[in-house]
Amino acid sequence: MTLDPSDPRDPRLGRRDFLQVSAAGALLCTIGGERVVVGRRGDAAKADAAAARVARPRAAGPTEQQTFATPEPQPGGRKVEYWIQATTTRWTIVPSRRDDWHDVAVPGNSTFRATVYQLMTDGFAAPLGPPAIPGPTLHAEVGDTIVVHLRNALTDLKQAITIHPHGVKYNPEYDGVYIGRYTRAGGFVAPGEEFTYTWECVPESVGAWPYHDHGPNHTLNTMRGMFGALIVRPKGEDVPAVEHVLFMHQLQPPVTGLKRAYQCFNGRAYAGNTPIITARVGQEVALYAIGMDNNFHDFHIHGHRWRDASGAFVDTPGVGPNETAAVRFVEDNPGRWLYHCHVFSHQDAGMAGWYLVE
């Protein structure tokens, strides 16, 4: 995404125009060298059309002629395989049409066409679950390789997509990024095509990380739901009794075509719609709050505090775009608790949920 509010020489978007579309929550995307301003209903379709016109690149240059071996698991490691299909789905942001926290109705339509990653059985034989925001969480341990077979089923959008991971080790073949004429095969998976990525789980990969589309139209596709998480553990580490990934992101009118913006956890807005997390006293709880938009958020749970990476106690860590805040503690405080973004405008526009402790 290219944002250049200081350059008045561009006749398509001057300083005043940029401020106007920015105030309305517009996006400026560069797709295959074509600038597309997404600020009104229907503009997302124009961006999709621009992405569909991007031709398959021909790799050029000395680094593009290099070949790379597909990595194998380390001794004692495993090859952990996933079959993931990219598709579109009708997604409802506020299924209950209510805010359970304030016990009020949330009026208006909240359904839009999302782009998502869907988990499939081996060989893409059948869905393992419904298409959803976020996509499936991938699990592995240090020494493993994560093998992701991706199929592009976006036949209605007719555009190339990818999967780009954070945190794991990969060579350029498996980067999953469109970079114009320097693009390798994994950076341009056209509709109806498949590609297999292999990522290494090294000791530095321990933690929870996002993955997302990084193809020609990655900004729009990511902002309308094409993302997920991967969790890498030390070898042999036990899985916490309660573990959840919470993506903090907004769904804006230029992306959804809806009349208002929603601040979301995992594609849902307002308590009662966002994930309801349950735990019991004595259980180990691990939550991973990941930023997945252009904003900075704060993750807060009422009645709890935990140690950050430095060892200091915190209860409202900040989360930037594609950053992860790891929340880990042993539960000792029963009751109904709120969790929410402590940026008040985000909280009040839907970024809140329930944490229930027996």
GUKE-14746 format. One line per 4 residues: number of its first residue (from 1); their letters; for each residue x, y, z of C-alpha. Coordinates in nm, 2 decimals. Layout:
residues N
NUM	A	X:Y:Z ~ ...
//
This chain:
residues 358
1	MTLD	0.00:0.00:0.00 ~ 0.14:0.34:-0.10 ~ 0.05:0.65:0.10 ~ 0.20:0.98:-0.01
5	PSDP	0.01:1.28:0.13 ~ 0.30:1.51:0.08 ~ 0.34:1.48:-0.30 ~ 0.12:1.74:-0.48
9	RDPR	0.26:1.64:-0.82 ~ 0.04:1.33:-0.86 ~ -0.26:1.46:-1.05 ~ -0.47:1.16:-0.94
13	LGRR	-0.43:1.23:-0.57 ~ -0.32:1.56:-0.43 ~ -0.27:1.66:-0.07 ~ -0.63:1.79:-0.02
17	DFLQ	-0.77:1.48:-0.19 ~ -0.56:1.25:0.02 ~ -0.69:1.42:0.34 ~ -1.04:1.39:0.22
21	VSAA	-1.03:1.02:0.15 ~ -0.82:0.94:0.46 ~ -1.08:1.11:0.68 ~ -1.34:0.88:0.52
25	GALL	-1.13:0.57:0.59 ~ -1.03:0.52:0.23 ~ -0.74:0.31:0.11 ~ -0.48:0.38:-0.16
29	CTIG	-0.36:0.06:-0.31 ~ -0.09:0.01:-0.57 ~ -0.18:-0.30:-0.77 ~ 0.05:-0.41:-1.05
33	GERV	0.17:-0.05:-1.10 ~ -0.19:0.09:-1.10 ~ -0.30:0.32:-0.82 ~ -0.65:0.25:-0.69
37	VVGR	-0.83:0.47:-0.44 ~ -1.08:0.27:-0.24 ~ -1.31:0.51:-0.07 ~ -1.67:0.45:-0.19
41	RGDA	-1.91:0.16:-0.25 ~ -1.80:-0.03:-0.56 ~ -1.44:0.09:-0.54 ~ -1.33:-0.24:-0.39
45	AKAD	-1.46:-0.41:-0.71 ~ -1.24:-0.18:-0.91 ~ -0.94:-0.29:-0.71 ~ -1.04:-0.65:-0.76
49	AAAA	-1.06:-0.59:-1.14 ~ -0.72:-0.42:-1.13 ~ -0.57:-0.72:-0.95 ~ -0.73:-0.96:-1.20
53	RVAR	-0.55:-0.78:-1.48 ~ -0.21:-0.85:-1.33 ~ -0.04:-1.10:-1.56 ~ 0.18:-1.38:-1.44
57	PRAA	0.53:-1.23:-1.40 ~ 0.84:-1.37:-1.56 ~ 1.12:-1.40:-1.30 ~ 1.41:-1.18:-1.41
61	GPTE	1.75:-1.11:-1.26 ~ 2.04:-1.31:-1.12 ~ 1.88:-1.38:-0.78 ~ 1.57:-1.51:-0.96
65	QQTF	1.77:-1.78:-1.13 ~ 1.88:-1.93:-0.80 ~ 1.73:-2.26:-0.70 ~ 1.65:-2.37:-0.34
69	ATPE	1.61:-2.70:-0.18 ~ 1.29:-2.78:0.00 ~ 1.38:-2.80:0.37 ~ 1.32:-3.12:0.57
73	PQPG	1.24:-3.15:0.94 ~ 1.53:-3.16:1.19 ~ 1.61:-3.49:1.36 ~ 1.31:-3.58:1.57
77	GRKV	1.09:-3.32:1.40 ~ 0.78:-3.38:1.19 ~ 0.64:-3.27:0.86 ~ 0.31:-3.10:0.97
81	EYWI	0.08:-3.07:0.67 ~ -0.22:-2.85:0.61 ~ -0.45:-2.81:0.30 ~ -0.59:-2.46:0.29
85	QATT	-0.83:-2.32:0.03 ~ -0.87:-1.94:-0.04 ~ -1.24:-1.86:-0.10 ~ -1.51:-1.60:-0.05
89	TRWT	-1.80:-1.62:0.19 ~ -2.09:-1.41:0.31 ~ -1.98:-1.31:0.66 ~ -2.19:-1.14:0.92
93	IVPS	-2.01:-0.92:1.17 ~ -2.29:-0.89:1.43 ~ -2.49:-1.21:1.41 ~ -2.70:-1.14:1.72
97	RRDD	-2.76:-0.78:1.61 ~ -2.70:-0.68:1.97 ~ -2.43:-0.55:2.20 ~ -2.46:-0.79:2.50
101	WHDV	-2.24:-0.56:2.72 ~ -2.47:-0.26:2.70 ~ -2.78:-0.47:2.62 ~ -2.87:-0.26:2.32
105	AVPG	-2.95:-0.33:1.96 ~ -2.69:-0.28:1.69 ~ -2.90:-0.16:1.39 ~ -2.82:-0.20:1.02
109	NSTF	-2.68:-0.47:0.79 ~ -2.35:-0.62:0.89 ~ -2.31:-0.89:0.62 ~ -2.04:-0.86:0.34
113	RATV	-1.84:-1.07:0.11 ~ -1.52:-1.17:0.29 ~ -1.21:-1.34:0.15 ~ -1.09:-1.61:0.38
117	YQLM	-0.86:-1.92:0.42 ~ -1.06:-2.24:0.47 ~ -0.91:-2.56:0.62 ~ -0.97:-2.87:0.40
121	TDGF	-0.91:-3.24:0.44 ~ -0.61:-3.41:0.28 ~ -0.59:-3.35:-0.09 ~ -0.87:-3.08:-0.07
125	AAPL	-1.13:-3.36:-0.06 ~ -1.37:-3.18:0.16 ~ -1.40:-2.88:0.40 ~ -1.30:-2.94:0.76
129	GPPA	-1.51:-2.65:0.88 ~ -1.70:-2.35:0.74 ~ -1.51:-2.06:0.59 ~ -1.44:-1.81:0.86
133	IPGP	-1.24:-1.51:0.98 ~ -0.97:-1.58:1.08 ~ -0.84:-1.88:0.89 ~ -0.72:-2.19:1.06
137	TLHA	-0.45:-2.18:1.33 ~ -0.15:-2.38:1.23 ~ 0.04:-2.56:1.51 ~ 0.40:-2.70:1.51
141	EVGD	0.71:-2.74:1.73 ~ 1.07:-2.64:1.70 ~ 1.24:-2.88:1.45 ~ 0.92:-2.94:1.25
145	TIVV	0.84:-2.81:0.90 ~ 0.50:-2.66:0.83 ~ 0.38:-2.77:0.48 ~ 0.09:-2.57:0.35
149	HLRN	-0.09:-2.68:0.03 ~ -0.27:-2.37:-0.09 ~ -0.55:-2.38:-0.35 ~ -0.69:-2.06:-0.50
153	ALTD	-1.07:-2.10:-0.53 ~ -1.13:-1.73:-0.58 ~ -1.28:-1.79:-0.92 ~ -1.53:-1.51:-0.88
157	LKQA	-1.25:-1.25:-0.81 ~ -1.02:-1.40:-1.07 ~ -0.70:-1.28:-0.90 ~ -0.38:-1.44:-0.78
161	ITIH	-0.33:-1.49:-0.40 ~ -0.06:-1.63:-0.17 ~ 0.01:-1.71:0.19 ~ 0.29:-1.52:0.36
165	PHGV	0.40:-1.63:0.71 ~ 0.57:-1.44:0.99 ~ 0.81:-1.59:1.25 ~ 0.92:-1.91:1.07
169	KYNP	1.22:-1.95:0.84 ~ 1.18:-1.99:0.47 ~ 1.37:-1.95:0.15 ~ 1.26:-1.71:-0.14
173	EYDG	1.06:-1.99:-0.30 ~ 0.82:-2.01:-0.01 ~ 0.81:-1.64:0.08 ~ 0.46:-1.61:-0.06
177	VYIG	0.50:-1.25:-0.18 ~ 0.42:-1.08:-0.52 ~ 0.71:-0.86:-0.61 ~ 0.64:-0.77:-0.97
181	RYTR	0.88:-0.91:-1.23 ~ 1.09:-1.06:-0.95 ~ 0.80:-1.28:-0.83 ~ 0.87:-1.65:-0.78
185	AGGF	0.61:-1.93:-0.81 ~ 0.48:-1.90:-0.46 ~ 0.41:-1.53:-0.50 ~ 0.15:-1.57:-0.77
189	VAPG	-0.11:-1.85:-0.72 ~ -0.37:-1.79:-0.99 ~ -0.74:-1.90:-0.97 ~ -0.77:-2.27:-0.99
193	EEFT	-0.40:-2.33:-0.92 ~ -0.23:-2.48:-0.62 ~ 0.11:-2.42:-0.46 ~ 0.29:-2.59:-0.17
197	YTWE	0.48:-2.38:0.09 ~ 0.74:-2.53:0.33 ~ 0.84:-2.33:0.64 ~ 1.10:-2.42:0.90
201	CVPE	1.03:-2.40:1.28 ~ 1.36:-2.28:1.42 ~ 1.41:-2.20:1.79 ~ 1.36:-1.83:1.71
205	SVGA	1.01:-1.92:1.58 ~ 0.86:-2.00:1.92 ~ 0.55:-1.79:1.97 ~ 0.23:-1.69:1.79
209	WPYH	0.25:-1.52:1.45 ~ 0.02:-1.41:1.18 ~ 0.00:-1.52:0.82 ~ -0.19:-1.34:0.54
213	DHGP	-0.23:-1.29:0.17 ~ 0.07:-1.11:0.00 ~ -0.04:-1.13:-0.36 ~ -0.11:-0.85:-0.60
217	NHTL	-0.43:-0.74:-0.40 ~ -0.30:-0.82:-0.06 ~ -0.41:-0.50:0.12 ~ -0.78:-0.54:0.04
221	NTMR	-0.78:-0.92:0.07 ~ -0.61:-0.91:0.41 ~ -0.84:-0.63:0.54 ~ -1.15:-0.83:0.44
225	GMFG	-1.04:-1.15:0.62 ~ -0.76:-1.33:0.45 ~ -0.54:-1.40:0.75 ~ -0.47:-1.65:1.02
229	ALIV	-0.22:-1.75:1.29 ~ 0.05:-2.01:1.34 ~ 0.18:-2.12:1.68 ~ 0.52:-2.27:1.73
233	RPKG	0.61:-2.43:2.06 ~ 0.93:-2.56:2.21 ~ 0.98:-2.93:2.15 ~ 0.75:-3.13:2.38
237	EDVP	0.59:-2.83:2.55 ~ 0.24:-2.90:2.68 ~ -0.05:-2.71:2.53 ~ -0.22:-2.47:2.78
241	AVEH	-0.56:-2.58:2.89 ~ -0.71:-2.26:2.75 ~ -0.55:-2.11:2.44 ~ -0.70:-1.86:2.19
245	VLFM	-0.58:-1.63:1.92 ~ -0.76:-1.29:1.90 ~ -0.71:-1.08:1.60 ~ -0.78:-0.71:1.66
249	HQLQ	-0.89:-0.54:1.34 ~ -1.14:-0.31:1.18 ~ -1.38:-0.37:0.89 ~ -1.43:-0.05:0.70
253	PPVT	-1.70:0.07:0.45 ~ -1.45:0.10:0.16 ~ -1.37:-0.27:0.21 ~ -1.71:-0.41:0.31
257	GLKR	-1.95:-0.18:0.12 ~ -2.14:-0.14:0.45 ~ -2.26:0.19:0.59 ~ -2.03:0.20:0.90
261	AYQC	-1.70:0.07:1.03 ~ -1.68:-0.21:1.29 ~ -1.40:-0.28:1.53 ~ -1.36:-0.65:1.56
265	FNGR	-1.21:-0.95:1.74 ~ -1.18:-1.23:1.48 ~ -1.43:-1.07:1.24 ~ -1.70:-1.01:1.49
269	AYAG	-1.80:-0.70:1.68 ~ -1.96:-0.64:2.02 ~ -1.98:-0.87:2.32 ~ -2.19:-1.17:2.26
273	NTPI	-2.07:-1.19:1.90 ~ -1.69:-1.18:1.95 ~ -1.53:-1.50:2.09 ~ -1.65:-1.60:2.43
277	ITAR	-1.35:-1.74:2.63 ~ -1.41:-1.97:2.92 ~ -1.17:-2.10:3.18 ~ -1.16:-2.25:3.53
281	VGQE	-0.96:-2.15:3.83 ~ -0.63:-2.33:3.83 ~ -0.60:-2.36:3.45 ~ -0.32:-2.22:3.25
285	VALY	-0.45:-1.96:3.01 ~ -0.27:-1.84:2.70 ~ -0.41:-1.57:2.48 ~ -0.24:-1.41:2.18
289	AIGM	-0.37:-1.07:2.07 ~ -0.25:-0.99:1.71 ~ -0.30:-0.65:1.53 ~ -0.43:-0.70:1.18
293	DNNF	-0.51:-0.35:1.05 ~ -0.35:-0.01:1.02 ~ -0.42:0.09:1.38 ~ -0.25:0.05:1.72
297	HDFH	-0.46:-0.13:1.98 ~ -0.43:-0.21:2.36 ~ -0.54:-0.55:2.49 ~ -0.70:-0.54:2.84
301	IHGH	-0.87:-0.81:3.05 ~ -1.05:-0.69:3.36 ~ -0.95:-0.85:3.69 ~ -0.62:-0.99:3.56
305	RWRD	-0.25:-0.90:3.52 ~ 0.04:-1.10:3.38 ~ 0.42:-1.07:3.32 ~ 0.55:-0.94:2.99
309	ASGA	0.87:-1.05:2.82 ~ 1.07:-0.83:3.05 ~ 0.91:-0.98:3.36 ~ 0.71:-0.67:3.45
313	FVDT	0.34:-0.71:3.54 ~ 0.11:-0.55:3.28 ~ -0.26:-0.55:3.21 ~ -0.29:-0.34:2.89
317	PGVG	-0.01:-0.42:2.64 ~ 0.00:-0.23:2.31 ~ -0.03:-0.41:1.98 ~ 0.07:-0.26:1.64
321	PNET	0.00:-0.39:1.29 ~ 0.10:-0.76:1.27 ~ 0.24:-0.75:1.62 ~ 0.15:-1.01:1.89
325	AAVR	0.10:-0.96:2.26 ~ 0.13:-1.29:2.44 ~ -0.09:-1.31:2.75 ~ -0.02:-1.60:2.98
329	FVED	-0.12:-1.67:3.34 ~ -0.27:-1.93:3.58 ~ -0.63:-1.84:3.64 ~ -0.72:-1.75:4.00
333	NPGR	-1.01:-1.50:3.98 ~ -1.36:-1.64:3.90 ~ -1.64:-1.43:3.75 ~ -1.76:-1.26:3.43
337	WLYH	-1.49:-1.03:3.29 ~ -1.47:-0.80:3.00 ~ -1.18:-0.81:2.75 ~ -1.15:-0.53:2.51
341	CHVF	-0.93:-0.28:2.33 ~ -0.85:0.01:2.56 ~ -0.85:0.26:2.27 ~ -1.20:0.39:2.37
345	SHQD	-1.32:0.45:2.02 ~ -1.23:0.10:1.92 ~ -1.40:-0.05:2.23 ~ -1.72:0.14:2.17
349	AGMA	-1.73:0.04:1.81 ~ -1.74:-0.33:1.89 ~ -1.39:-0.44:2.00 ~ -1.50:-0.61:2.32
353	GWYL	-1.59:-0.95:2.45 ~ -1.66:-1.18:2.75 ~ -1.41:-1.39:2.95 ~ -1.60:-1.63:3.18
357	VE	-1.42:-1.80:3.47 ~ -1.58:-2.08:3.67
//
